[in-house]
Amino acid sequence: MRFFSDSVRSGQWKGCTGKAITDVINIGIGGSDLGPSMVCQALSAYAGVLNEHFVSNVDATQIEARLMEIDPETTLFIIASKTFTTQETLTNAHTARQWFLAHAEIEEADIAQHFVAISTNVEAVTAFGIDQGNMFEFWDWVGGRYSLWSAIGLSIALYIGMNKFIELLDGAHAMDQHFQEEPFESNMPVILAMIGVWYGNFFGAESSAVLPYDHHLRLLPAYLEQADMESNGKSVDRDGKEATYSTGKIIWGAEGINGQHAFYQLLHQGTRLIPTDFIASIHSSTCHRTHCNILAANFIAQTEALMRGRSMKETRLQLRNAGIELDEVERHLPHMIFRGNQPSNSIVLDYLTPRSLGSLIALYEHKIFVQGIIWNLNSYDQWGVELGKKLTRNILDEIESGKFLYEHDSSTEGLLRWFMSRRDDINYSE
């Protein structure tokens, strides 16, 4: 990884026409996309000369938009798929391959300079046309949602440099050591996990929100959605028995400052208990003091508001001191009370660096592991994704043939019949 990333970043690795690489497109989905894209976004302040793009959606709109922005002579494609059979990834990879070969003066042999693979399937990679020397392998036991530390992180190394990528790993290792050595009462992953179990299993909380107050961390909630829910979203324990207790919670979130003007109403005055993780960094990569001060004030104020709330007595006094008439006060009063006592964690970084980000990610990884142990779950399989894949293959056969080949329930058959009846009205491009 170091040799390759250094070669590309320095311009020593040339495209088929002798030009240096300027753009990298990572084609993957799930753990092959969410982790690398989140880290690259979070560490964009450390970016080098390469433009990084990510394609995950099988909706052609995404890859077509990316291909319109780049030059085939200066673009490197990373095809990231452990099995090299993932339908969405391989569909996008073949589209990129066709687009690349469609340009004048580009031949099949030129793929070697513009396509690399991250996979464990040598046969499938070479069948695609990628030179085995351009294949980066990793262990088949590495789950996608925990793979950004492996060769799947090649896009990260290309974007911020291998030295910074190593710092990311060092930060994760530091949290690994903390988790392994620190007593439970001061062990951050254990504390975070136990708080989640406490509110989920004893107070009935069904979801938990992740609210970063740092624009660079805006993709963190989506990353943690997969990491947590794909790991512990299970109803059968490790012994094959049905879990008779609540297990993984719904994880969701967005940038905190934007969420304040969207869904915080529900956090403050809704009927559901939703524990929250507020995440911020004290120092920003920019130097706009006014912006940073306002952001920090909002971060602290929201956690205080969730904890303290505002009683009827306080609210009435504030309204009366504002000169509002008594009848108006009593009319508005019930709507302006905040019950408070809403749980939140505040996780504060000094600086958002590769090392601190590595520690933050590992903190959540170990938290997920601890909760899986408490709930007696296997946090490292994901059978829940298989049924949808199988049914997709069946329905795709029917859509492409225009015939009903499998037995469906009446609802699915009606939807499929309606869709197939409308297909003739659409002009498709190959």
Secondary structure as a PSIPRED ss2 file (coil, helix, strand):
# PSIPRED VFORMAT (PSIPRED V4.0)

   1 M C   1.000  0.000  0.000
   2 R H   0.000  1.000  0.000
   3 F H   0.000  1.000  0.000
   4 F H   0.000  1.000  0.000
   5 S H   0.000  1.000  0.000
   6 D H   0.000  1.000  0.000
   7 S H   0.000  1.000  0.000
   8 V H   0.000  1.000  0.000
   9 R H   0.000  1.000  0.000
  10 S H   0.000  1.000  0.000
  11 G C   1.000  0.000  0.000
  12 Q C   1.000  0.000  0.000
  13 W C   1.000  0.000  0.000
  14 K E   0.000  0.000  1.000
  15 G C   1.000  0.000  0.000
  16 C C   1.000  0.000  0.000
  17 T C   1.000  0.000  0.000
  18 G C   1.000  0.000  0.000
  19 K C   1.000  0.000  0.000
  20 A E   0.000  0.000  1.000
  21 I C   1.000  0.000  0.000
  22 T C   1.000  0.000  0.000
  23 D E   0.000  0.000  1.000
  24 V E   0.000  0.000  1.000
  25 I E   0.000  0.000  1.000
  26 N E   0.000  0.000  1.000
  27 I E   0.000  0.000  1.000
  28 G C   1.000  0.000  0.000
  29 I C   1.000  0.000  0.000
  30 G H   0.000  1.000  0.000
  31 G H   0.000  1.000  0.000
  32 S H   0.000  1.000  0.000
  33 D C   1.000  0.000  0.000
  34 L H   0.000  1.000  0.000
  35 G H   0.000  1.000  0.000
  36 P H   0.000  1.000  0.000
  37 S H   0.000  1.000  0.000
  38 M H   0.000  1.000  0.000
  39 V H   0.000  1.000  0.000
  40 C H   0.000  1.000  0.000
  41 Q H   0.000  1.000  0.000
  42 A H   0.000  1.000  0.000
  43 L C   1.000  0.000  0.000
  44 S H   0.000  1.000  0.000
  45 A H   0.000  1.000  0.000
  46 Y H   0.000  1.000  0.000
  47 A C   1.000  0.000  0.000
  48 G C   1.000  0.000  0.000
  49 V C   1.000  0.000  0.000
  50 L C   1.000  0.000  0.000
  51 N E   0.000  0.000  1.000
  52 E E   0.000  0.000  1.000
  53 H E   0.000  0.000  1.000
  54 F E   0.000  0.000  1.000
  55 V E   0.000  0.000  1.000
  56 S C   1.000  0.000  0.000
  57 N C   1.000  0.000  0.000
  58 V C   1.000  0.000  0.000
  59 D C   1.000  0.000  0.000
  60 A H   0.000  1.000  0.000
  61 T H   0.000  1.000  0.000
  62 Q H   0.000  1.000  0.000
  63 I H   0.000  1.000  0.000
  64 E H   0.000  1.000  0.000
  65 A H   0.000  1.000  0.000
  66 R H   0.000  1.000  0.000
  67 L H   0.000  1.000  0.000
  68 M C   1.000  0.000  0.000
  69 E C   1.000  0.000  0.000
  70 I C   1.000  0.000  0.000
  71 D C   1.000  0.000  0.000
  72 P H   0.000  1.000  0.000
  73 E H   0.000  1.000  0.000
  74 T H   0.000  1.000  0.000
  75 T E   0.000  0.000  1.000
  76 L E   0.000  0.000  1.000
  77 F E   0.000  0.000  1.000
  78 I E   0.000  0.000  1.000
  79 I E   0.000  0.000  1.000
  80 A E   0.000  0.000  1.000
  81 S C   1.000  0.000  0.000
  82 K C   1.000  0.000  0.000
  83 T C   1.000  0.000  0.000
  84 F C   1.000  0.000  0.000
  85 T C   1.000  0.000  0.000
  86 T C   1.000  0.000  0.000
  87 Q H   0.000  1.000  0.000
  88 E H   0.000  1.000  0.000
  89 T H   0.000  1.000  0.000
  90 L H   0.000  1.000  0.000
  91 T H   0.000  1.000  0.000
  92 N H   0.000  1.000  0.000
  93 A H   0.000  1.000  0.000
  94 H H   0.000  1.000  0.000
  95 T H   0.000  1.000  0.000
  96 A H   0.000  1.000  0.000
  97 R H   0.000  1.000  0.000
  98 Q H   0.000  1.000  0.000
  99 W H   0.000  1.000  0.000
 100 F H   0.000  1.000  0.000
 101 L H   0.000  1.000  0.000
 102 A C   1.000  0.000  0.000
 103 H C   1.000  0.000  0.000
 104 A C   1.000  0.000  0.000
 105 E C   1.000  0.000  0.000
 106 I C   1.000  0.000  0.000
 107 E C   1.000  0.000  0.000
 108 E H   0.000  1.000  0.000
 109 A H   0.000  1.000  0.000
 110 D H   0.000  1.000  0.000
 111 I H   0.000  1.000  0.000
 112 A H   0.000  1.000  0.000
 113 Q H   0.000  1.000  0.000
 114 H H   0.000  1.000  0.000
 115 F E   0.000  0.000  1.000
 116 V E   0.000  0.000  1.000
 117 A E   0.000  0.000  1.000
 118 I E   0.000  0.000  1.000
 119 S C   1.000  0.000  0.000
 120 T C   1.000  0.000  0.000
 121 N C   1.000  0.000  0.000
 122 V H   0.000  1.000  0.000
 123 E H   0.000  1.000  0.000
 124 A H   0.000  1.000  0.000
 125 V H   0.000  1.000  0.000
 126 T H   0.000  1.000  0.000
 127 A H   0.000  1.000  0.000
 128 F H   0.000  1.000  0.000
 129 G C   1.000  0.000  0.000
 130 I C   1.000  0.000  0.000
 131 D C   1.000  0.000  0.000
 132 Q H   0.000  1.000  0.000
 133 G H   0.000  1.000  0.000
 134 N H   0.000  1.000  0.000
 135 M E   0.000  0.000  1.000
 136 F E   0.000  0.000  1.000
 137 E C   1.000  0.000  0.000
 138 F C   1.000  0.000  0.000
 139 W C   1.000  0.000  0.000
 140 D C   1.000  0.000  0.000
 141 W C   1.000  0.000  0.000
 142 V C   1.000  0.000  0.000
 143 G C   1.000  0.000  0.000
 144 G H   0.000  1.000  0.000
 145 R H   0.000  1.000  0.000
 146 Y H   0.000  1.000  0.000
 147 S C   1.000  0.000  0.000
 148 L C   1.000  0.000  0.000
 149 W C   1.000  0.000  0.000
 150 S C   1.000  0.000  0.000
 151 A H   0.000  1.000  0.000
 152 I H   0.000  1.000  0.000
 153 G H   0.000  1.000  0.000
 154 L H   0.000  1.000  0.000
 155 S H   0.000  1.000  0.000
 156 I H   0.000  1.000  0.000
 157 A H   0.000  1.000  0.000
 158 L H   0.000  1.000  0.000
 159 Y H   0.000  1.000  0.000
 160 I H   0.000  1.000  0.000
 161 G C   1.000  0.000  0.000
 162 M H   0.000  1.000  0.000
 163 N H   0.000  1.000  0.000
 164 K H   0.000  1.000  0.000
 165 F H   0.000  1.000  0.000
 166 I H   0.000  1.000  0.000
 167 E H   0.000  1.000  0.000
 168 L H   0.000  1.000  0.000
 169 L H   0.000  1.000  0.000
 170 D H   0.000  1.000  0.000
 171 G H   0.000  1.000  0.000
 172 A H   0.000  1.000  0.000
 173 H H   0.000  1.000  0.000
 174 A H   0.000  1.000  0.000
 175 M H   0.000  1.000  0.000
 176 D H   0.000  1.000  0.000
 177 Q H   0.000  1.000  0.000
 178 H H   0.000  1.000  0.000
 179 F H   0.000  1.000  0.000
 180 Q H   0.000  1.000  0.000
 181 E H   0.000  1.000  0.000
 182 E C   1.000  0.000  0.000
 183 P C   1.000  0.000  0.000
 184 F H   0.000  1.000  0.000
 185 E H   0.000  1.000  0.000
 186 S H   0.000  1.000  0.000
 187 N C   1.000  0.000  0.000
 188 M H   0.000  1.000  0.000
 189 P H   0.000  1.000  0.000
 190 V H   0.000  1.000  0.000
 191 I H   0.000  1.000  0.000
 192 L H   0.000  1.000  0.000
 193 A H   0.000  1.000  0.000
 194 M H   0.000  1.000  0.000
 195 I H   0.000  1.000  0.000
 196 G H   0.000  1.000  0.000
 197 V H   0.000  1.000  0.000
 198 W H   0.000  1.000  0.000
 199 Y H   0.000  1.000  0.000
 200 G H   0.000  1.000  0.000
 201 N H   0.000  1.000  0.000
 202 F H   0.000  1.000  0.000
 203 F C   1.000  0.000  0.000
 204 G C   1.000  0.000  0.000
 205 A C   1.000  0.000  0.000
 206 E C   1.000  0.000  0.000
 207 S E   0.000  0.000  1.000
 208 S E   0.000  0.000  1.000
 209 A E   0.000  0.000  1.000
 210 V E   0.000  0.000  1.000
 211 L E   0.000  0.000  1.000
 212 P E   0.000  0.000  1.000
 213 Y C   1.000  0.000  0.000
 214 D C   1.000  0.000  0.000
 215 H H   0.000  1.000  0.000
 216 H H   0.000  1.000  0.000
 217 L H   0.000  1.000  0.000
 218 R C   1.000  0.000  0.000
 219 L C   1.000  0.000  0.000
 220 L H   0.000  1.000  0.000
 221 P H   0.000  1.000  0.000
 222 A H   0.000  1.000  0.000
 223 Y H   0.000  1.000  0.000
 224 L H   0.000  1.000  0.000
 225 E H   0.000  1.000  0.000
 226 Q H   0.000  1.000  0.000
 227 A H   0.000  1.000  0.000
 228 D H   0.000  1.000  0.000
 229 M H   0.000  1.000  0.000
 230 E H   0.000  1.000  0.000
 231 S H   0.000  1.000  0.000
 232 N H   0.000  1.000  0.000
 233 G C   1.000  0.000  0.000
 234 K C   1.000  0.000  0.000
 235 S C   1.000  0.000  0.000
 236 V E   0.000  0.000  1.000
 237 D C   1.000  0.000  0.000
 238 R C   1.000  0.000  0.000
 239 D C   1.000  0.000  0.000
 240 G C   1.000  0.000  0.000
 241 K C   1.000  0.000  0.000
 242 E E   0.000  0.000  1.000
 243 A C   1.000  0.000  0.000
 244 T C   1.000  0.000  0.000
 245 Y C   1.000  0.000  0.000
 246 S C   1.000  0.000  0.000
 247 T C   1.000  0.000  0.000
 248 G C   1.000  0.000  0.000
 249 K C   1.000  0.000  0.000
 250 I E   0.000  0.000  1.000
 251 I E   0.000  0.000  1.000
 252 W E   0.000  0.000  1.000
 253 G E   0.000  0.000  1.000
 254 A C   1.000  0.000  0.000
 255 E C   1.000  0.000  0.000
 256 G H   0.000  1.000  0.000
 257 I H   0.000  1.000  0.000
 258 N H   0.000  1.000  0.000
 259 G H   0.000  1.000  0.000
 260 Q C   1.000  0.000  0.000
 261 H C   1.000  0.000  0.000
 262 A C   1.000  0.000  0.000
 263 F C   1.000  0.000  0.000
 264 Y H   0.000  1.000  0.000
 265 Q H   0.000  1.000  0.000
 266 L H   0.000  1.000  0.000
 267 L H   0.000  1.000  0.000
 268 H H   0.000  1.000  0.000
 269 Q H   0.000  1.000  0.000
 270 G C   1.000  0.000  0.000
 271 T C   1.000  0.000  0.000
 272 R C   1.000  0.000  0.000
 273 L C   1.000  0.000  0.000
 274 I C   1.000  0.000  0.000
 275 P C   1.000  0.000  0.000
 276 T E   0.000  0.000  1.000
 277 D E   0.000  0.000  1.000
 278 F E   0.000  0.000  1.000
 279 I E   0.000  0.000  1.000
 280 A E   0.000  0.000  1.000
 281 S E   0.000  0.000  1.000
 282 I E   0.000  0.000  1.000
 283 H E   0.000  0.000  1.000
 284 S C   1.000  0.000  0.000
 285 S C   1.000  0.000  0.000
 286 T C   1.000  0.000  0.000
 287 C C   1.000  0.000  0.000
 288 H C   1.000  0.000  0.000
 289 R H   0.000  1.000  0.000
 290 T H   0.000  1.000  0.000
 291 H H   0.000  1.000  0.000
 292 C H   0.000  1.000  0.000
 293 N H   0.000  1.000  0.000
 294 I H   0.000  1.000  0.000
 295 L H   0.000  1.000  0.000
 296 A H   0.000  1.000  0.000
 297 A H   0.000  1.000  0.000
 298 N H   0.000  1.000  0.000
 299 F H   0.000  1.000  0.000
 300 I H   0.000  1.000  0.000
 301 A H   0.000  1.000  0.000
 302 Q H   0.000  1.000  0.000
 303 T H   0.000  1.000  0.000
 304 E H   0.000  1.000  0.000
 305 A H   0.000  1.000  0.000
 306 L H   0.000  1.000  0.000
 307 M H   0.000  1.000  0.000
 308 R H   0.000  1.000  0.000
 309 G C   1.000  0.000  0.000
 310 R E   0.000  0.000  1.000
 311 S C   1.000  0.000  0.000
 312 M H   0.000  1.000  0.000
 313 K H   0.000  1.000  0.000
 314 E H   0.000  1.000  0.000
 315 T H   0.000  1.000  0.000
 316 R H   0.000  1.000  0.000
 317 L H   0.000  1.000  0.000
 318 Q H   0.000  1.000  0.000
 319 L H   0.000  1.000  0.000
 320 R H   0.000  1.000  0.000
 321 N H   0.000  1.000  0.000
 322 A C   1.000  0.000  0.000
 323 G C   1.000  0.000  0.000
 324 I C   1.000  0.000  0.000
 325 E C   1.000  0.000  0.000
 326 L H   0.000  1.000  0.000
 327 D H   0.000  1.000  0.000
 328 E H   0.000  1.000  0.000
 329 V H   0.000  1.000  0.000
 330 E H   0.000  1.000  0.000
 331 R H   0.000  1.000  0.000
 332 H H   0.000  1.000  0.000
 333 L H   0.000  1.000  0.000
 334 P H   0.000  1.000  0.000
 335 H H   0.000  1.000  0.000
 336 M H   0.000  1.000  0.000
 337 I C   1.000  0.000  0.000
 338 F E   0.000  0.000  1.000
 339 R C   1.000  0.000  0.000
 340 G C   1.000  0.000  0.000
 341 N C   1.000  0.000  0.000
 342 Q C   1.000  0.000  0.000
 343 P C   1.000  0.000  0.000
 344 S E   0.000  0.000  1.000
 345 N E   0.000  0.000  1.000
 346 S E   0.000  0.000  1.000
 347 I E   0.000  0.000  1.000
 348 V E   0.000  0.000  1.000
 349 L E   0.000  0.000  1.000
 350 D E   0.000  0.000  1.000
 351 Y E   0.000  0.000  1.000
 352 L C   1.000  0.000  0.000
 353 T C   1.000  0.000  0.000
 354 P H   0.000  1.000  0.000
 355 R H   0.000  1.000  0.000
 356 S H   0.000  1.000  0.000
 357 L H   0.000  1.000  0.000
 358 G H   0.000  1.000  0.000
 359 S H   0.000  1.000  0.000
 360 L H   0.000  1.000  0.000
 361 I H   0.000  1.000  0.000
 362 A H   0.000  1.000  0.000
 363 L H   0.000  1.000  0.000
 364 Y H   0.000  1.000  0.000
 365 E H   0.000  1.000  0.000
 366 H H   0.000  1.000  0.000
 367 K H   0.000  1.000  0.000
 368 I H   0.000  1.000  0.000
 369 F H   0.000  1.000  0.000
 370 V H   0.000  1.000  0.000
 371 Q H   0.000  1.000  0.000
 372 G H   0.000  1.000  0.000
 373 I H   0.000  1.000  0.000
 374 I H   0.000  1.000  0.000
 375 W C   1.000  0.000  0.000
 376 N C   1.000  0.000  0.000
 377 L C   1.000  0.000  0.000
 378 N C   1.000  0.000  0.000
 379 S C   1.000  0.000  0.000
 380 Y C   1.000  0.000  0.000
 381 D C   1.000  0.000  0.000
 382 Q C   1.000  0.000  0.000
 383 W H   0.000  1.000  0.000
 384 G H   0.000  1.000  0.000
 385 V H   0.000  1.000  0.000
 386 E H   0.000  1.000  0.000
 387 L H   0.000  1.000  0.000
 388 G H   0.000  1.000  0.000
 389 K H   0.000  1.000  0.000
 390 K H   0.000  1.000  0.000
 391 L H   0.000  1.000  0.000
 392 T H   0.000  1.000  0.000
 393 R H   0.000  1.000  0.000
 394 N H   0.000  1.000  0.000
 395 I H   0.000  1.000  0.000
 396 L H   0.000  1.000  0.000
 397 D H   0.000  1.000  0.000
 398 E H   0.000  1.000  0.000
 399 I H   0.000  1.000  0.000
 400 E H   0.000  1.000  0.000
 401 S H   0.000  1.000  0.000
 402 G C   1.000  0.000  0.000
 403 K C   1.000  0.000  0.000
 404 F C   1.000  0.000  0.000
 405 L C   1.000  0.000  0.000
 406 Y C   1.000  0.000  0.000
 407 E C   1.000  0.000  0.000
 408 H C   1.000  0.000  0.000
 409 D C   1.000  0.000  0.000
 410 S H   0.000  1.000  0.000
 411 S H   0.000  1.000  0.000
 412 T H   0.000  1.000  0.000
 413 E H   0.000  1.000  0.000
 414 G H   0.000  1.000  0.000
 415 L H   0.000  1.000  0.000
 416 L H   0.000  1.000  0.000
 417 R H   0.000  1.000  0.000
 418 W H   0.000  1.000  0.000
 419 F H   0.000  1.000  0.000
 420 M H   0.000  1.000  0.000
 421 S H   0.000  1.000  0.000
 422 R H   0.000  1.000  0.000
 423 R H   0.000  1.000  0.000
 424 D H   0.000  1.000  0.000
 425 D H   0.000  1.000  0.000
 426 I C   1.000  0.000  0.000
 427 N C   1.000  0.000  0.000
 428 Y C   1.000  0.000  0.000
 429 S C   1.000  0.000  0.000
 430 E C   1.000  0.000  0.000
